[in-house]
Amino acid sequence: MKHNYSVENDNLKLIPLEPEHLETVRVWRNELNTRTRFISQNIISEEQQRQWYANYLKKEDDLAFIIVDKDSAKPIGTVSLCSIRPETGEAELGREIIGDVNNRGKGYGASALKLVIDFAFKQLNLDEVYGEVLADNAASIRMLEKCGLTFVEKFEKNNLVLHKMVLKKI
Ligand SMILES: CC(C)(COP(=O)(O)OP(=O)(O)OC[C@H]1O[C@@H](n2cnc3c(N)ncnc32)[C@H](O)[C@@H]1OP(=O)(O)O)[C@@H](O)C(=O)NCCC(=O)NCCS
């Protein structure tokens, strides 16, 4: 399943995460205003990133995408479908980053996420996607709402307050 998926709309294309993207993604993820938006906020080393990717390739329940802007043909971000559970029909929308802060708030995040949701519902035949987002991440919550997800519960993990948001296939 890892290497034969690719989805696109008029502006964006989602392609599989490959070794050549790892350093770009690591740099995006390590930016202060990005890593503080995730549950795990540590700086990731090159070695840790390589290890993570090696483990990722063995996993059957996790698909990481690179978001490519079709106009420039450049990677602008990343997004994943994690914890894919065909037995319950659920998966988590996770690890989304629009790398350059100047590209944020322009609709790329929601546009890419809609492609992932479509992929989950139509190609993987799942019927529920959810996101777990820090309660103070207003941009991410707004992006999830724009994609149709709604708040279901507030909970704590690692002393952080999170919101779980869900979208069921109609
Ligand atoms: C979260 C993220 C992926 C969203 O991508 P994006 O391209 O900026 O998202 P969009 O432009 O599609 O939507 C963001 C929405 O939030 C709004 N927004 C941005 N900052 C906001 C703020 N501080 N308060 C309220 N709304 C805010 C934007 O105006 C936009 O809504 P609109 O289209 O109704 O105007 C991006 O901001 C990012 O990479 N953040 C850092 C990493 C991160 O937080 N990842 C998610 C972890 S759960």
The ligand as an ORCA input file, in Angstrom:
! r2SCAN-3c Opt
* xyz 0 1
  C      -2.550     23.911     10.867
  C      -2.069     24.179      9.435
  C      -1.643     22.850      8.785
  C      -3.262     24.767      8.671
  O      -2.867     24.975      7.327
  P      -3.354     26.303      6.556
  O      -2.987     26.182      5.146
  O      -2.886     27.472      7.318
  O      -4.941     26.092      6.754
  P      -6.132     26.840      5.993
  O      -5.666     28.130      5.398
  O      -6.797     25.870      5.087
  O      -7.140     27.093      7.209
  C      -6.729     27.755      8.370
  C      -7.889     28.555      8.897
  O      -7.558     29.009     10.207
  C      -7.691     30.406     10.256
  N      -6.738     30.873     11.248
  C      -5.388     30.988     11.127
  N      -4.873     31.433     12.288
  C      -5.919     31.584     13.136
  C      -6.037     32.032     14.466
  N      -4.965     32.372     15.168
  N      -7.272     32.060     15.016
  C      -8.369     31.686     14.328
  N      -8.311     31.234     13.042
  C      -7.102     31.212     12.477
  C      -7.427     30.893      8.852
  O      -7.933     32.183      8.638
  C      -8.182     29.808      8.070
  O      -9.578     29.981      8.124
  P     -10.420     30.700      6.935
  O     -10.108     29.969      5.665
  O     -11.846     30.557      7.366
  O      -9.955     32.127      6.879
  C      -0.894     25.216      9.389
  O      -1.308     26.398     10.014
  C       0.373     24.699     10.057
  O       1.210     24.091      9.412
  N       0.504     24.949     11.379
  C       1.646     24.451     12.164
  C       1.567     22.946     12.392
  C       0.217     22.521     12.957
  O      -0.383     23.203     13.786
  N      -0.251     21.346     12.502
  C      -1.488     20.756     12.967
  C      -1.273     19.981     14.216
  S      -2.805     19.277     14.785
*
